[in-house]
Structures are given as structure tokens and as C-alpha cells.
């Protein structure tokens, strides 16, 4: 394949990826209540409507609260799990690793059905905490992967040196391991946060219409007509996701998070 052909191929792929975003962004600028492309009477009216209408502000608040809390819960579960697997080997460690990766191995609808039955049995169906816990468990795989990659890069001689200097188990964790893991914990939190914001199936089956998130609100709004505010929400989601992942790429070790360094060592 020639260089020109490779460049053309890459440009075509980029165009296919970017084109839907350009169309949605343009549609959000319609001045009238229509989803026309190109936009008619371009205006930022609907961006203001998103933050003025309570019917959209409430789902937005629900989505942000659920995503923030669920991502924190996912990191809180993943950290001790990754530490246990890193420090120990054997059947138990492999079983725990498999459990940590299981949520992403199963189709989301199966996990959502399991969560729905669980919370209906306990009486938590339709409560915001049920959605938070469900998202936290479902998304635990993301911080588990990033934290595990961080642990694999720790030089164990640093730990031995700290122990020789008299540091106990907690002291080694607090002064050596944790500072090295913070970037990977933050990255795992960011990944879980973004996916929780965009998750629909589990939120819908666990909370129904009681705790309406933005994805649920979008699907509900589609029944009653199309307005540019739907495109506005999509643009906000896309910008927020790009900002978060851009910060990870700028300040984090993105190749390491994707496993590049591990592949080189192998």
C-alpha cells in the first residue's frame, strides 16, 4: 500500500467518524424547532434552553450525580481488588480477576436484568442509590484495568527499600504505592464517569422513569417530537467526553494505559 493510499484511507475513516458530530453540532444551531441540516436561522437559543428548562436540568443533575458517585464506587472496589491480585497469585486471585472483568464480558442487557431483579427483591428499585451501585459494579472493570497496569509498572525494589527503612504495610502503601497509582486511579475514574453518563440500559431497567437520566430523557423526548435540544445534549456529551479523554491523553500516560509498554516488555 502506497503512502498516498494510506493517507487517503486514514482521511476517509476520520471523515466518517467526524461527519456525524458535525451534522449534530449544526442541527443544534437551528433557530426554529426543527432538526434541519444545514441549520435554518442559526442561533444558540437551544443551548440556553437546556440550562433553563427544569425538565432537562433535573436529568442532567441526576446523570452527573450518578456518574460521579458510581465512578468513585468503581475505583473504591477496583483498588483493593487490584492490590490483592498484584500481591498474591493463585486460583483465588484469578477468580477475583475474572469477577472484576465479568461485567464487561456479559451483554449489558443481561447485567441490567440481574440488577433489576436484585433491586426489586430488596425494595430499592427506582431509587437513585440503586442506579449508583449498579453503575459502580458494572463499570468496575475500567479502573481495575488502569490500576492493574499501574501496579505492574511499580518497581518492587522500591517497596523492599521502604520495608528495609522500617515502613510497615500501611506506610509502604501510603508513601510508595498510592502516589504512583494516583494517575491510574484518576484515569479509571474518568473512564467510568464518561461511560456512566452515557449508559442507558442499566439506568432504565434499575430506575425506570423514577430517576430520569439524560440518556433516558433523550429517548423519552423522541416520542413527543424532535427538537434541536436533543442535538444540544449530544454536543454537550461529546465535548465533555473529548475534554476528559483529552486531559488524560495530555497529562496521563495514555500509551501505558492502553498496555503499550507491557507489550514492549513482553
NUNUSE-695157 format. One record per residue (C-alpha): chain; residue in one letter; x, y, z. Coordinates in steps of 0.1 Angstrom, whole numbers, plus 2048, in hexadecimal, padded with zeros to 3 digits. Each point is the difference from the previous one (the first is absolute). Last residue first. Layout:
REM residues N
FIRO   kette   rest     u     v     w
FIRO       A      A     X     Y     Z
...
END
This chain:
REM residues 266
FIRO   kette   rest     u     v     w
FIRO       A      X   844   7A7   90A
FIRO       A      X   810   820   80B
FIRO       A      X   7F4   812   7E1
FIRO       A      X   7DD   7F2   805
FIRO       A      X   800   80D   824
FIRO       A      X   80A   822   7F4
FIRO       A      X   7E3   802   7E7
FIRO       A      X   7E5   7F5   819
FIRO       A      X   7E6   81A   7F7
FIRO       A      X   805   811   821
FIRO       A      X   826   801   7F9
FIRO       A      X   7FA   810   7DF
FIRO       A      X   7EA   81A   811
FIRO       A      X   818   80A   81B
FIRO       A      X   7EC   81C   80F
FIRO       A      X   802   826   7FC
FIRO       A      X   7F7   806   7DC
FIRO       A      X   7EF   7DF   7F7
FIRO       A      X   7EC   800   821
FIRO       A      X   7F7   825   7FA
FIRO       A      X   7F5   7F8   7DD
FIRO       A      X   7EB   7E3   80D
FIRO       A      X   7EE   817   818
FIRO       A      X   7FC   81C   7E6
FIRO       A      X   7F4   7E9   7E4
FIRO       A      X   7E7   7F0   818
FIRO       A      X   7F3   822   80A
FIRO       A      X   7FE   80D   7DC
FIRO       A      X   7EE   7E1   7F4
FIRO       A      X   7E7   801   81D
FIRO       A      X   7F9   825   7FB
FIRO       A      X   7FC   7FA   7DA
FIRO       A      X   7E7   7E4   806
FIRO       A      X   7EC   816   819
FIRO       A      X   7FF   81B   7E6
FIRO       A      X   7F4   7E8   7E5
FIRO       A      X   7E3   7F6   816
FIRO       A      X   7FA   825   806
FIRO       A      X   7FB   804   7DB
FIRO       A      X   7DD   7F3   803
FIRO       A      X   7F0   7E0   7F4
FIRO       A      X   7DE   7F6   80B
FIRO       A      X   7ED   7EF   81C
FIRO       A      X   80E   7DD   7FF
FIRO       A      X   824   80C   7FB
FIRO       A      X   7FE   811   822
FIRO       A      X   7FF   7DF   812
FIRO       A      X   820   7F4   7EF
FIRO       A      X   811   821   809
FIRO       A      X   7F4   7FF   824
FIRO       A      X   80D   7DD   804
FIRO       A      X   822   80B   7F3
FIRO       A      X   7FF   81F   817
FIRO       A      X   7F7   7ED   81F
FIRO       A      X   7DD   7FB   80E
FIRO       A      X   7FD   7F3   823
FIRO       A      X   7DC   7F4   803
FIRO       A      X   7FC   7F8   7DB
FIRO       A      X   810   7DE   802
FIRO       A      X   81A   800   81C
FIRO       A      X   810   7DD   7FC
FIRO       A      X   7F5   7F7   7DD
FIRO       A      X   806   823   7F2
FIRO       A      X   821   807   811
FIRO       A      X   80C   7DD   7F6
FIRO       A      X   7F7   806   7DB
FIRO       A      X   80A   824   7FC
FIRO       A      X   825   807   807
FIRO       A      X   80E   820   7F2
FIRO       A      X   808   812   821
FIRO       A      X   80C   7DF   80F
FIRO       A      X   818   7FB   7E3
FIRO       A      X   80F   822   806
FIRO       A      X   804   7FC   825
FIRO       A      X   80E   7DD   7FD
FIRO       A      X   81C   80C   7E8
FIRO       A      X   807   81E   817
FIRO       A      X   802   7EB   81F
FIRO       A      X   818   7E7   7EF
FIRO       A      X   816   81E   7F5
FIRO       A      X   7FF   80E   824
FIRO       A      X   80A   7DE   80E
FIRO       A      X   81C   7FD   7E7
FIRO       A      X   80E   822   808
FIRO       A      X   7FD   7F8   826
FIRO       A      X   812   7DF   7FD
FIRO       A      X   824   80C   805
FIRO       A      X   7F6   815   81E
FIRO       A      X   7ED   7E2   80F
FIRO       A      X   81C   7E7   7FD
FIRO       A      X   81D   812   811
FIRO       A      X   7F6   816   81E
FIRO       A      X   7DD   7F3   809
FIRO       A      X   804   7DC   7F5
FIRO       A      X   822   7FC   810
FIRO       A      X   7F4   811   820
FIRO       A      X   7E2   7E9   802
FIRO       A      X   816   7E1   7FD
FIRO       A      X   81A   80D   818
FIRO       A      X   81D   817   7F8
FIRO       A      X   820   7F8   812
FIRO       A      X   81B   80B   7E7
FIRO       A      X   803   7DC   7F4
FIRO       A      X   7DB   801   7F9
FIRO       A      X   803   81F   7EB
FIRO       A      X   81D   7F1   7EC
FIRO       A      X   7EC   7E0   7FA
FIRO       A      X   7E4   815   7F2
FIRO       A      X   817   814   7EA
FIRO       A      X   80F   7DF   7F4
FIRO       A      X   7DE   7F6   7F5
FIRO       A      X   802   818   7E3
FIRO       A      X   7DC   80A   7F9
FIRO       A      X   7F6   7FC   7DB
FIRO       A      X   7E9   7E2   806
FIRO       A      X   7ED   814   81B
FIRO       A      X   7F8   81C   7E7
FIRO       A      X   7F2   7E7   7E7
FIRO       A      X   7EB   7F0   81B
FIRO       A      X   7F3   823   809
FIRO       A      X   7F6   806   7DC
FIRO       A      X   7EF   7DE   7FB
FIRO       A      X   7EE   801   822
FIRO       A      X   7F5   824   7F9
FIRO       A      X   7EE   7F5   7E1
FIRO       A      X   7F3   7DE   80C
FIRO       A      X   7ED   810   81D
FIRO       A      X   7E7   80E   7E7
FIRO       A      X   7E3   7E8   807
FIRO       A      X   806   801   826
FIRO       A      X   7FF   826   802
FIRO       A      X   7E4   802   7E7
FIRO       A      X   7EA   7E9   815
FIRO       A      X   80A   812   820
FIRO       A      X   7F7   822   7F2
FIRO       A      X   7E0   7F3   7F0
FIRO       A      X   7F5   7F1   821
FIRO       A      X   809   820   813
FIRO       A      X   7E9   814   7E9
FIRO       A      X   7E2   7EB   80A
FIRO       A      X   7E8   7F1   7E7
FIRO       A      X   804   7DC   80C
FIRO       A      X   80F   7FF   823
FIRO       A      X   7E6   7E8   80F
FIRO       A      X   819   7E4   806
FIRO       A      X   7F0   7E8   7E7
FIRO       A      X   7FA   81C   7E7
FIRO       A      X   824   80A   804
FIRO       A      X   80D   7DD   7F7
FIRO       A      X   7E7   7FB   7E4
FIRO       A      X   80A   821   7F0
FIRO       A      X   826   7FA   805
FIRO       A      X   7FD   7DE   7EF
FIRO       A      X   7ED   80E   7E3
FIRO       A      X   819   81C   7FC
FIRO       A      X   81D   7E7   800
FIRO       A      X   7EF   7EB   7E5
FIRO       A      X   7F8   820   7EC
FIRO       A      X   824   80B   802
FIRO       A      X   80C   7E0   7EE
FIRO       A      X   819   7EE   816
FIRO       A      X   826   804   7FD
FIRO       A      X   7FF   824   80D
FIRO       A      X   7F1   7F6   821
FIRO       A      X   816   7E1   803
FIRO       A      X   822   812   800
FIRO       A      X   800   805   826
FIRO       A      X   7F2   7DD   806
FIRO       A      X   81C   7F1   7EA
FIRO       A      X   81A   813   814
FIRO       A      X   7F1   7F2   820
FIRO       A      X   802   7DD   7F2
FIRO       A      X   824   805   7F5
FIRO       A      X   809   80C   823
FIRO       A      X   7EF   7E3   810
FIRO       A      X   810   7E7   7EA
FIRO       A      X   823   80B   806
FIRO       A      X   816   81F   802
FIRO       A      X   801   81B   81B
FIRO       A      X   80C   823   803
FIRO       A      X   7F3   80C   7DE
FIRO       A      X   7DF   7EE   804
FIRO       A      X   7FA   80F   822
FIRO       A      X   80B   823   7F5
FIRO       A      X   7E8   7FE   7E2
FIRO       A      X   7E3   7F6   816
FIRO       A      X   808   81B   81A
FIRO       A      X   800   81B   7E5
FIRO       A      X   7E3   7F3   7EA
FIRO       A      X   7E5   803   81A
FIRO       A      X   808   824   80A
FIRO       A      X   806   809   7DB
FIRO       A      X   7DE   7F3   7F6
FIRO       A      X   7F0   812   81E
FIRO       A      X   810   821   7F5
FIRO       A      X   7F4   7FB   7DC
FIRO       A      X   7DD   7F9   80D
FIRO       A      X   7FF   81F   816
FIRO       A      X   80B   818   7E4
FIRO       A      X   7EB   7EF   7E5
FIRO       A      X   7E0   7FE   816
FIRO       A      X   804   825   80B
FIRO       A      X   807   80C   7DC
FIRO       A      X   7E3   7EC   7F1
FIRO       A      X   7E7   80A   81A
FIRO       A      X   80A   825   7FC
FIRO       A      X   7FB   7FE   7DB
FIRO       A      X   7DF   7ED   804
FIRO       A      X   7F4   81D   817
FIRO       A      X   80D   81B   7E9
FIRO       A      X   7EE   7F3   7E1
FIRO       A      X   7DC   801   80D
FIRO       A      X   80B   81E   815
FIRO       A      X   804   815   7E0
FIRO       A      X   819   81C   803
FIRO       A      X   821   7EE   7FB
FIRO       A      X   7F6   7ED   7E1
FIRO       A      X   7ED   81F   7F3
FIRO       A      X   820   814   7FF
FIRO       A      X   810   7E7   7E9
FIRO       A      X   7DF   800   7EC
FIRO       A      X   803   825   7F8
FIRO       A      X   823   7FF   7F2
FIRO       A      X   7F3   80B   7DE
FIRO       A      X   803   7F8   7DB
FIRO       A      X   7E1   80B   7EC
FIRO       A      X   7FC   7DE   7EF
FIRO       A      X   81A   7E6   806
FIRO       A      X   80F   7EC   7E4
FIRO       A      X   7F2   7E7   809
FIRO       A      X   7DE   803   810
FIRO       A      X   7F6   7F2   821
FIRO       A      X   7E3   817   808
FIRO       A      X   7F4   817   81B
FIRO       A      X   80D   820   7F0
FIRO       A      X   821   811   805
FIRO       A      X   814   7E1   7F5
FIRO       A      X   822   800   810
FIRO       A      X   7FD   7DD   80F
FIRO       A      X   7FD   7F2   7DC
FIRO       A      X   823   80D   7F8
FIRO       A      X   80F   7EE   81E
FIRO       A      X   7EE   7E0   7F7
FIRO       A      X   80C   802   7DC
FIRO       A      X   824   807   80A
FIRO       A      X   7FF   7E3   819
FIRO       A      X   7F2   7E9   7E6
FIRO       A      X   81C   80A   7E7
FIRO       A      X   81D   7FC   819
FIRO       A      X   802   7DA   7FF
FIRO       A      X   7FA   7FB   7DB
FIRO       A      X   818   81D   7F8
FIRO       A      X   81B   7F0   816
FIRO       A      X   7FC   7DF   7EE
FIRO       A      X   802   811   7DE
FIRO       A      X   81F   813   80B
FIRO       A      X   811   7E0   80C
FIRO       A      X   7F9   7EF   7DF
FIRO       A      X   80C   81E   7EC
FIRO       A      X   821   801   814
FIRO       A      X   805   7DB   7FB
FIRO       A      X   7FA   803   7DB
FIRO       A      X   819   81D   7FE
FIRO       A      X   81A   7EC   813
FIRO       A      X   7FD   7E2   7E8
FIRO       A      X   7F1   7DF   80B
END
